């Protein structure tokens, strides 16, 4: 029997009017991280104005830039349509893959900032870190880098270093919304 998934057209993104294939498909660690983030967002936002959106939904940022982020939060429901999100989400998450990292850190990051995305996360499964950028005046500024350290690393740190580690990411959209770094990388060790 043929693998029907292979007969589908490849997932693509439009960046500066040029089509980019998003292949190869992400590894398991990438998918688990994206799923963990979506689950955390969806659980917190249940019953609130903003909506968590998972990987696979198209984002039509403008005429020349159509993306498929790994997760989004959209607080203006009028931007959500049957075919995807039209306009800037409030928060965008990109889980970095070797084949897409350059665009996620480059043109896409610039376009997200210019469009008014308030918060942008770049997540690296292998390094277990999350770079959080906050938008201001059409640009992103690095707010903090959060890392989930392994026991081996923690044992070698000075007590003062361990005491200053930030283990929760405050989400700028709500005063009481914090995401535990450990929850983002939960269950991925055997897949990265």
TORPA-4810 file (N, C-alpha, C, O; in nm, 3 decimals):
<nodes>
NODE_1_0.084_-0.118_0.000_0.000_0.000_0.000_0.089_0.124_0.000_0.187_0.131_0.073_X
NODE_2_0.055_0.220_-0.080_0.131_0.345_-0.087_0.108_0.428_0.038_0.002_0.422_0.100_X
NODE_3_0.209_0.505_0.073_0.197_0.598_0.185_0.123_0.722_0.133_0.181_0.801_0.059_X
NODE_4_-0.002_0.737_0.172_-0.084_0.847_0.123_-0.031_0.983_0.166_-0.052_1.082_0.097_X
NODE_5_0.037_0.989_0.279_0.091_1.117_0.325_0.193_1.172_0.226_0.208_1.293_0.213_X
NODE_6_0.263_1.084_0.159_0.364_1.129_0.063_0.304_1.183_-0.066_0.375_1.246_-0.144_X
NODE_7_0.176_1.158_-0.090_0.114_1.207_-0.213_0.062_1.349_-0.197_0.029_1.414_-0.297_X
NODE_8_0.055_1.400_-0.073_0.011_1.537_-0.052_0.117_1.634_-0.101_0.236_1.602_-0.097_X
NODE_9_0.075_1.751_-0.147_0.176_1.850_-0.184_0.254_1.894_-0.060_0.199_1.892_0.050_X
NODE_10_0.379_1.933_-0.076_0.458_1.974_0.040_0.402_2.102_0.102_0.340_2.184_0.033_X
NODE_11_0.423_2.117_0.232_0.384_2.240_0.300_0.484_2.348_0.258_0.605_2.326_0.260_X
NODE_12_0.432_2.464_0.222_0.518_2.572_0.178_0.488_2.700_0.257_0.382_2.714_0.317_X
NODE_13_0.584_2.790_0.254_0.566_2.924_0.308_0.605_3.023_0.200_0.689_2.994_0.115_X
NODE_14_0.543_3.139_0.203_0.575_3.247_0.111_0.649_3.353_0.190_0.594_3.412_0.283_X
NODE_15_0.776_3.377_0.154_0.860_3.474_0.224_0.909_3.575_0.122_0.980_3.539_0.028_X
NODE_16_0.871_3.700_0.141_0.906_3.806_0.046_0.863_3.770_-0.096_0.933_3.800_-0.193_X
NODE_17_0.747_3.704_-0.108_0.693_3.668_-0.238_0.754_3.544_-0.301_0.715_3.507_-0.411_X
NODE_18_0.849_3.480_-0.233_0.915_3.360_-0.287_0.867_3.238_-0.208_0.857_3.243_-0.086_X
NODE_19_0.837_3.129_-0.279_0.787_3.007_-0.217_0.904_2.923_-0.164_1.002_2.899_-0.235_X
NODE_20_0.890_2.880_-0.038_0.988_2.792_0.026_0.917_2.666_0.072_0.815_2.673_0.141_X
NODE_21_0.970_2.549_0.035_0.916_2.423_0.084_0.964_2.401_0.226_1.081_2.422_0.256_X
NODE_22_0.873_2.359_0.312_0.909_2.329_0.450_0.936_2.180_0.462_0.855_2.104_0.515_X
NODE_23_1.050_2.140_0.412_1.084_2.000_0.420_1.230_1.989_0.461_1.304_2.085_0.443_X
NODE_24_1.274_1.880_0.515_1.193_1.763_0.545_1.100_1.788_0.663_1.113_1.889_0.733_X
NODE_25_1.007_1.698_0.683_0.914_1.710_0.795_0.993_1.712_0.925_1.099_1.650_0.934_X
NODE_26_0.942_1.782_1.025_1.015_1.794_1.153_1.036_1.661_1.222_0.960_1.566_1.202_X
NODE_27_1.139_1.656_1.303_1.168_1.537_1.384_1.073_1.530_1.501_1.000_1.625_1.530_X
NODE_28_1.073_1.416_1.567_0.981_1.393_1.679_0.998_1.496_1.790_0.899_1.546_1.844_X
NODE_29_1.123_1.529_1.825_1.146_1.627_1.932_1.083_1.761_1.900_1.026_1.826_1.989_X
NODE_30_1.092_1.803_1.776_1.031_1.927_1.730_0.880_1.922_1.752_0.821_2.015_1.806_X
NODE_31_0.818_1.812_1.710_0.673_1.799_1.723_0.628_1.794_1.869_0.527_1.855_1.904_X
NODE_32_0.702_1.724_1.953_0.666_1.717_2.094_0.675_1.855_2.160_0.587_1.891_2.239_X
NODE_33_0.779_1.931_2.128_0.794_2.065_2.184_0.678_2.154_2.139_0.618_2.223_2.221_X
NODE_34_0.648_2.152_2.009_0.538_2.235_1.957_0.406_2.195_2.023_0.325_2.282_2.058_X
NODE_35_0.384_2.065_2.039_0.260_2.018_2.103_0.254_2.060_2.250_0.148_2.100_2.298_X
NODE_36_0.366_2.050_2.320_0.370_2.092_2.461_0.334_2.240_2.475_0.255_2.278_2.561_X
NODE_37_0.393_2.323_2.388_0.367_2.467_2.394_0.220_2.495_2.365_0.156_2.572_2.437_X
NODE_38_0.167_2.433_2.260_0.025_2.456_2.229_-0.064_2.415_2.347_-0.156_2.488_2.384_X
NODE_39_-0.037_2.301_2.405_-0.117_2.251_2.517_-0.114_2.349_2.636_-0.217_2.376_2.697_X
NODE_40_0.005_2.400_2.666_0.021_2.497_2.775_-0.061_2.623_2.744_-0.134_2.673_2.829_X
NODE_41_-0.046_2.673_2.621_-0.119_2.794_2.582_-0.270_2.769_2.588_-0.343_2.849_2.645_X
NODE_42_-0.316_2.659_2.530_-0.459_2.630_2.523_-0.519_2.613_2.662_-0.629_2.663_2.688_X
NODE_43_-0.449_2.545_2.751_-0.501_2.525_2.887_-0.516_2.659_2.959_-0.618_2.684_3.023_X
NODE_44_-0.415_2.745_2.948_-0.423_2.874_3.016_-0.532_2.962_2.956_-0.606_3.029_3.029_X
NODE_45_-0.543_2.963_2.824_-0.634_3.056_2.755_-0.778_3.009_2.750_-0.865_3.083_2.704_X
NODE_46_-0.805_2.889_2.796_-0.943_2.838_2.796_-1.035_2.936_2.870_-1.015_2.965_2.987_X
NODE_47_-1.136_2.986_2.800_-1.231_3.080_2.858_-1.188_3.225_2.854_-1.260_3.312_2.902_X
NODE_48_-1.070_3.254_2.797_-1.020_3.391_2.788_-1.040_3.444_2.646_-1.078_3.370_2.556_X
NODE_49_-1.015_3.571_2.627_-1.034_3.636_2.497_-0.939_3.583_2.390_-0.979_3.563_2.276_X
NODE_50_-0.814_3.561_2.428_-0.714_3.516_2.331_-0.730_3.367_2.301_-0.784_3.292_2.383_X
NODE_51_-0.683_3.325_2.183_-0.696_3.188_2.137_-0.560_3.130_2.103_-0.480_3.195_2.035_X
NODE_52_-0.534_3.010_2.150_-0.411_2.938_2.113_-0.436_2.866_1.981_-0.542_2.806_1.961_X
NODE_53_-0.338_2.871_1.893_-0.349_2.805_1.762_-0.226_2.718_1.744_-0.113_2.760_1.768_X
NODE_54_-0.252_2.593_1.701_-0.142_2.496_1.689_-0.082_2.494_1.549_-0.135_2.554_1.455_X
NODE_55_0.029_2.426_1.538_0.101_2.407_1.412_0.005_2.356_1.305_-0.082_2.274_1.333_X
NODE_56_0.022_2.406_1.184_-0.058_2.358_1.073_-0.154_2.463_1.018_-0.202_2.448_0.906_X
NODE_57_-0.182_2.567_1.094_-0.272_2.672_1.044_-0.191_2.778_0.972_-0.087_2.824_1.021_X
NODE_58_-0.240_2.817_0.857_-0.173_2.919_0.778_-0.188_3.056_0.842_-0.292_3.089_0.900_X
NODE_59_-0.083_3.135_0.830_-0.083_3.273_0.875_-0.054_3.360_0.754_0.052_3.352_0.693_X
NODE_60_-0.151_3.444_0.719_-0.138_3.538_0.607_-0.101_3.673_0.666_-0.188_3.754_0.698_X
NODE_61_0.029_3.696_0.679_0.077_3.818_0.742_0.051_3.939_0.652_0.005_4.043_0.697_X
NODE_62_0.081_3.923_0.523_0.052_4.024_0.421_0.057_3.953_0.286_0.069_3.830_0.281_X
NODE_63_0.047_4.026_0.177_0.039_3.965_0.044_0.162_3.882_0.007_0.151_3.786_-0.070_X
NODE_64_0.279_3.917_0.059_0.402_3.849_0.021_0.457_3.756_0.127_0.563_3.696_0.109_X
NODE_65_0.387_3.744_0.239_0.439_3.664_0.351_0.328_3.581_0.413_0.244_3.631_0.489_X
NODE_66_0.331_3.452_0.380_0.236_3.354_0.433_0.317_3.245_0.503_0.399_3.179_0.440_X
NODE_67_0.293_3.227_0.633_0.373_3.135_0.712_0.287_3.027_0.775_0.164_3.032_0.772_X
NODE_68_0.355_2.928_0.833_0.290_2.823_0.912_0.368_2.811_1.044_0.453_2.723_1.057_X
NODE_69_0.340_2.899_1.140_0.414_2.894_1.267_0.384_2.765_1.344_0.284_2.698_1.318_X
NODE_70_0.471_2.733_1.438_0.453_2.613_1.520_0.345_2.634_1.627_0.282_2.537_1.670_X
NODE_71_0.324_2.757_1.668_0.215_2.791_1.761_0.195_2.941_1.754_0.286_3.017_1.722_X
NODE_72_0.072_2.983_1.785_0.039_3.125_1.787_-0.062_3.151_1.897_-0.132_3.060_1.942_X
NODE_73_-0.067_3.276_1.939_-0.177_3.325_2.021_-0.234_3.446_1.949_-0.162_3.539_1.913_X
NODE_74_-0.366_3.442_1.929_-0.436_3.551_1.861_-0.543_3.605_1.956_-0.628_3.530_2.003_X
NODE_75_-0.537_3.735_1.983_-0.633_3.796_2.077_-0.746_3.869_2.006_-0.844_3.906_2.071_X
NODE_76_-0.736_3.891_1.877_-0.841_3.954_1.799_-0.907_3.846_1.714_-0.855_3.809_1.609_X
NODE_77_-1.022_3.797_1.759_-1.090_3.685_1.692_-1.126_3.715_1.547_-1.142_3.623_1.468_X
NODE_78_-1.139_3.843_1.510_-1.174_3.877_1.372_-1.062_3.842_1.274_-1.085_3.841_1.153_X
NODE_79_-0.943_3.814_1.324_-0.831_3.775_1.237_-0.834_3.626_1.200_-0.763_3.583_1.109_X
NODE_80_-0.915_3.548_1.271_-0.919_3.404_1.248_-1.031_3.372_1.149_-1.148_3.400_1.175_X
NODE_81_-0.992_3.314_1.035_-1.085_3.279_0.928_-1.077_3.129_0.901_-0.993_3.059_0.958_X
NODE_82_-1.163_3.081_0.816_-1.164_2.937_0.783_-1.031_2.890_0.726_-0.988_2.779_0.755_X
NODE_83_-0.967_2.974_0.647_-0.842_2.933_0.581_-0.717_2.968_0.660_-0.607_2.937_0.615_X
NODE_84_-0.731_3.033_0.775_-0.614_3.066_0.855_-0.629_3.199_0.927_-0.739_3.254_0.938_X
NODE_85_-0.517_3.248_0.975_-0.512_3.376_1.046_-0.468_3.483_0.946_-0.370_3.466_0.874_X
NODE_86_-0.543_3.594_0.944_-0.512_3.705_0.855_-0.472_3.826_0.940_-0.556_3.886_1.007_X
NODE_87_-0.344_3.860_0.935_-0.293_3.970_1.016_-0.204_3.917_1.127_-0.192_3.796_1.147_X
NODE_88_-0.142_4.009_1.198_-0.042_3.974_1.298_-0.103_3.909_1.421_-0.193_3.967_1.483_X
NODE_89_-0.056_3.789_1.457_-0.093_3.732_1.587_-0.027_3.815_1.698_0.058_3.900_1.670_X
NODE_90_-0.067_3.791_1.821_-0.006_3.862_1.934_0.124_3.796_1.977_0.217_3.864_2.021_X
NODE_91_0.131_3.664_1.965_0.251_3.589_2.001_0.271_3.480_1.897_0.176_3.413_1.856_X
NODE_92_0.395_3.462_1.854_0.430_3.359_1.756_0.544_3.275_1.812_0.638_3.328_1.871_X
NODE_93_0.534_3.143_1.793_0.640_3.050_1.833_0.690_2.978_1.709_0.612_2.923_1.632_X
NODE_94_0.821_2.978_1.691_0.885_2.898_1.588_0.981_2.803_1.658_1.072_2.847_1.728_X
NODE_95_0.962_2.673_1.639_1.053_2.572_1.690_1.157_2.552_1.580_1.124_2.514_1.468_X
NODE_96_1.282_2.577_1.612_1.387_2.580_1.511_1.423_2.441_1.459_1.439_2.347_1.536_X
NODE_97_1.435_2.433_1.329_1.485_2.315_1.258_1.602_2.360_1.174_1.606_2.475_1.131_X
NODE_98_1.698_2.271_1.149_1.814_2.312_1.068_1.773_2.370_0.932_1.836_2.463_0.884_X
NODE_99_1.669_2.314_0.870_1.631_2.358_0.736_1.556_2.491_0.733_1.547_2.553_0.628_X
NODE_100_1.501_2.536_0.847_1.421_2.660_0.847_1.479_2.768_0.938_1.427_2.880_0.940_X
NODE_101_1.583_2.736_1.011_1.637_2.828_1.112_1.674_2.964_1.054_1.647_3.068_1.116_X
NODE_102_1.735_2.965_0.939_1.779_3.092_0.880_1.661_3.185_0.857_1.668_3.304_0.890_X
NODE_103_1.553_3.133_0.801_1.435_3.217_0.777_1.368_3.259_0.907_1.323_3.373_0.920_X
NODE_104_1.360_3.167_1.005_1.296_3.199_1.133_1.370_3.311_1.206_1.307_3.394_1.271_X
NODE_105_1.502_3.313_1.196_1.583_3.416_1.262_1.600_3.541_1.175_1.640_3.646_1.225_X
NODE_106_1.571_3.529_1.049_1.596_3.638_0.955_1.470_3.707_0.907_1.407_3.783_0.980_X
NODE_107_1.435_3.680_0.782_1.324_3.752_0.717_1.193_3.738_0.793_1.121_3.837_0.812_X
NODE_108_1.160_3.617_0.837_1.032_3.599_0.908_1.030_3.680_1.037_0.928_3.742_1.069_X
NODE_109_1.138_3.679_1.111_1.146_3.755_1.235_1.125_3.904_1.208_1.052_3.972_1.282_X
NODE_110_1.187_3.955_1.104_1.172_4.096_1.068_1.027_4.127_1.029_0.972_4.230_1.069_X
NODE_111_0.966_4.038_0.951_0.828_4.061_0.908_0.730_4.055_1.025_0.637_4.135_1.034_X
NODE_112_0.751_3.960_1.115_0.665_3.951_1.234_0.673_4.081_1.315_0.571_4.135_1.357_X
NODE_113_0.794_4.131_1.334_0.812_4.254_1.413_0.745_4.372_1.343_0.673_4.450_1.407_X
NODE_114_0.770_4.387_1.214_0.712_4.499_1.139_0.560_4.495_1.138_0.494_4.599_1.135_X
NODE_115_0.503_4.374_1.139_0.357_4.359_1.136_0.292_4.387_1.272_0.171_4.404_1.280_X
NODE_116_0.373_4.391_1.378_0.319_4.423_1.510_0.301_4.306_1.604_0.230_4.317_1.704_X
NODE_117_0.366_4.192_1.576_0.363_4.080_1.670_0.428_4.128_1.800_0.537_4.186_1.797_X
NODE_118_0.362_4.105_1.912_0.409_4.158_2.040_0.519_4.074_2.103_0.606_4.126_2.173_X
NODE_119_0.515_3.943_2.078_0.611_3.853_2.142_0.644_3.740_2.044_0.556_3.686_1.978_X
NODE_120_0.773_3.706_2.037_0.821_3.605_1.943_0.914_3.511_2.017_1.011_3.554_2.080_X
NODE_121_0.885_3.380_2.010_0.969_3.280_2.074_1.040_3.198_1.967_0.979_3.151_1.872_X
NODE_122_1.170_3.181_1.984_1.249_3.087_1.905_1.292_2.976_2.000_1.364_3.001_2.097_X
NODE_123_1.249_2.854_1.970_1.271_2.741_2.061_1.365_2.642_1.994_1.343_2.602_1.879_X
NODE_124_1.468_2.602_2.067_1.566_2.506_2.017_1.554_2.377_2.098_1.598_2.373_2.212_X
NODE_125_1.496_2.271_2.039_1.478_2.146_2.115_1.610_2.084_2.162_1.619_2.042_2.277_X
NODE_126_1.710_2.078_2.077_1.835_2.013_2.114_1.903_2.085_2.230_1.951_2.019_2.323_X
NODE_127_1.909_2.215_2.227_1.971_2.293_2.333_1.878_2.320_2.450_1.919_2.374_2.553_X
NODE_128_1.751_2.283_2.433_1.648_2.306_2.535_1.648_2.451_2.582_1.654_2.479_2.702_X
NODE_129_1.640_2.542_2.484_1.631_2.682_2.523_1.525_2.755_2.443_1.487_2.715_2.333_X
NODE_130_1.478_2.864_2.503_1.375_2.948_2.444_1.425_3.092_2.447_1.452_3.147_2.554_X
NODE_131_1.437_3.152_2.330_1.471_3.293_2.320_1.339_3.369_2.310_1.257_3.339_2.224_X
NODE_132_1.319_3.465_2.399_1.195_3.544_2.398_1.229_3.686_2.354_1.310_3.754_2.415_X
NODE_133_1.164_3.727_2.246_1.180_3.862_2.192_1.050_3.938_2.212_0.941_3.883_2.192_X
NODE_134_1.061_4.064_2.251_0.943_4.149_2.266_0.948_4.257_2.159_1.053_4.312_2.128_X
NODE_135_0.831_4.286_2.101_0.822_4.383_1.994_0.801_4.524_2.046_0.726_4.548_2.141_X
NODE_136_0.870_4.617_1.981_0.856_4.758_2.013_0.894_4.839_1.890_1.004_4.822_1.836_X
NODE_137_0.804_4.926_1.846_0.829_5.015_1.733_0.875_4.940_1.608_0.968_4.984_1.539_X
NODE_138_0.810_4.827_1.579_0.839_4.752_1.457_0.966_4.669_1.460_1.012_4.622_1.355_X
NODE_139_1.024_4.651_1.579_1.146_4.570_1.592_1.132_4.478_1.711_1.055_4.505_1.803_X
NODE_140_1.208_4.369_1.709_1.215_4.280_1.823_1.342_4.305_1.902_1.448_4.334_1.846_X
NODE_141_1.328_4.293_2.033_1.441_4.305_2.123_1.446_4.182_2.211_1.345_4.141_2.268_X
NODE_142_1.564_4.123_2.222_1.579_4.004_2.304_1.550_4.039_2.449_1.617_4.125_2.507_X
NODE_143_1.450_3.973_2.506_1.414_3.996_2.645_1.494_3.903_2.736_1.551_3.946_2.836_X
NODE_144_1.496_3.773_2.701_1.563_3.675_2.787_1.581_3.545_2.709_1.507_3.517_2.615_X
NODE_145_1.679_3.466_2.751_1.696_3.329_2.701_1.678_3.237_2.820_1.744_3.253_2.923_X
NODE_146_1.588_3.141_2.807_1.556_3.046_2.913_1.607_2.909_2.871_1.590_2.868_2.756_X
NODE_147_1.669_2.837_2.965_1.727_2.707_2.933_1.683_2.604_3.036_1.676_2.632_3.156_X
NODE_148_1.652_2.485_2.987_1.625_2.371_3.074_1.756_2.294_3.084_1.799_2.229_2.989_X
NODE_149_1.819_2.301_3.200_1.948_2.236_3.219_1.929_2.092_3.261_1.835_2.058_3.334_X
NODE_150_2.019_2.006_3.215_2.021_1.866_3.257_2.086_1.857_3.394_2.156_1.949_3.437_X
NODE_151_2.063_1.745_3.463_2.119_1.723_3.596_2.271_1.737_3.594_2.330_1.792_3.687_X
NODE_152_2.335_1.688_3.490_2.481_1.695_3.476_2.528_1.840_3.481_2.624_1.872_3.551_X
NODE_153_2.459_1.930_3.407_2.495_2.072_3.406_2.468_2.136_3.542_2.550_2.215_3.591_X
NODE_154_2.356_2.104_3.603_2.320_2.163_3.731_2.420_2.129_3.841_2.451_2.212_3.926_X
NODE_155_2.471_2.005_3.838_2.569_1.962_3.939_2.698_2.042_3.930_2.767_2.059_4.031_X
NODE_156_2.731_2.089_3.815_2.856_2.161_3.794_2.843_2.312_3.812_2.943_2.384_3.809_X
NODE_157_2.723_2.360_3.831_2.701_2.503_3.851_2.726_2.542_3.996_2.707_2.462_4.089_X
NODE_158_2.768_2.664_4.012_2.779_2.721_4.146_2.638_2.744_4.199_2.544_2.763_4.122_X
NODE_159_2.624_2.742_4.330_2.492_2.762_4.391_2.432_2.896_4.350_2.311_2.905_4.327_X
NODE_160_2.513_2.997_4.341_2.464_3.129_4.301_2.406_3.127_4.159_2.303_3.188_4.133_X
NODE_161_2.474_3.055_4.069_2.422_3.040_3.932_2.286_2.972_3.932_2.194_3.017_3.865_X
NODE_162_2.274_2.864_4.008_2.146_2.791_4.015_2.036_2.879_4.073_1.921_2.873_4.028_X
NODE_163_2.070_2.961_4.171_1.971_3.048_4.235_1.920_3.157_4.141_1.810_3.208_4.159_X
NODE_164_2.001_3.194_4.041_1.961_3.300_3.948_1.899_3.247_3.819_1.863_3.324_3.730_X
NODE_165_1.887_3.116_3.809_1.826_3.058_3.689_1.679_3.096_3.684_1.608_3.092_3.785_X
NODE_166_1.634_3.132_3.566_1.492_3.163_3.547_1.426_3.039_3.488_1.460_2.995_3.379_X
NODE_167_1.333_2.984_3.562_1.270_2.858_3.522_1.129_2.877_3.468_1.065_2.780_3.425_X
NODE_168_1.079_3.001_3.470_0.946_3.030_3.416_0.954_3.148_3.321_1.026_3.245_3.346_X
NODE_169_0.879_3.138_3.212_0.874_3.244_3.112_0.746_3.324_3.133_0.637_3.270_3.118_X
NODE_170_0.758_3.452_3.168_0.637_3.534_3.178_0.588_3.571_3.038_0.664_3.626_2.958_X
NODE_171_0.463_3.540_3.009_0.405_3.574_2.879_0.348_3.715_2.890_0.266_3.742_2.978_X
NODE_172_0.391_3.803_2.803_0.359_3.946_2.815_0.211_3.979_2.797_0.168_4.089_2.832_X
NODE_173_0.133_3.887_2.744_-0.008_3.915_2.714_-0.097_3.918_2.838_-0.203_3.982_2.836_X
NODE_174_-0.055_3.851_2.945_-0.133_3.844_3.069_-0.037_3.856_3.186_0.073_3.801_3.183_X
NODE_175_-0.079_3.927_3.288_0.006_3.948_3.406_0.035_3.819_3.482_0.140_3.806_3.545_X
NODE_176_-0.057_3.723_3.477_-0.042_3.601_3.558_-0.009_3.477_3.474_-0.025_3.365_3.522_X
NODE_177_0.035_3.496_3.351_0.062_3.383_3.262_0.212_3.358_3.258_0.288_3.436_3.200_X
NODE_178_0.254_3.248_3.319_0.394_3.205_3.318_0.400_3.061_3.270_0.316_2.978_3.305_X
NODE_179_0.500_3.032_3.190_0.520_2.898_3.135_0.647_2.841_3.194_0.754_2.902_3.185_X
NODE_180_0.637_2.724_3.253_0.756_2.656_3.307_0.839_2.602_3.191_0.788_2.532_3.104_X
NODE_181_0.966_2.634_3.192_1.057_2.588_3.086_1.058_2.435_3.081_1.058_2.377_2.973_X
NODE_182_1.058_2.371_3.197_1.059_2.224_3.202_0.938_2.165_3.132_0.947_2.057_3.073_X
NODE_183_0.823_2.233_3.136_0.702_2.182_3.071_0.712_2.188_2.919_0.651_2.106_2.850_X
NODE_184_0.787_2.283_2.867_0.806_2.293_2.722_0.883_2.173_2.670_0.852_2.120_2.563_X
NODE_185_0.985_2.130_2.745_1.073_2.022_2.698_1.040_1.886_2.760_1.119_1.792_2.749_X
NODE_186_0.927_1.877_2.824_0.885_1.753_2.889_0.871_1.639_2.788_0.802_1.653_2.686_X
NODE_187_0.936_1.528_2.818_0.922_1.407_2.737_0.998_1.404_2.606_0.970_1.318_2.522_X
NODE_188_1.092_1.495_2.584_1.160_1.497_2.453_1.298_1.433_2.454_1.357_1.414_2.348_X
NODE_189_1.352_1.399_2.571_1.492_1.355_2.577_1.528_1.243_2.481_1.636_1.245_2.422_X
NODE_190_1.443_1.147_2.465_1.479_1.035_2.376_1.457_1.067_2.227_1.485_0.984_2.141_X
NODE_191_1.405_1.188_2.197_1.374_1.223_2.059_1.464_1.331_2.000_1.451_1.365_1.882_X
NODE_192_1.555_1.387_2.081_1.642_1.494_2.027_1.785_1.443_2.014_1.873_1.518_1.970_X
</nodes>
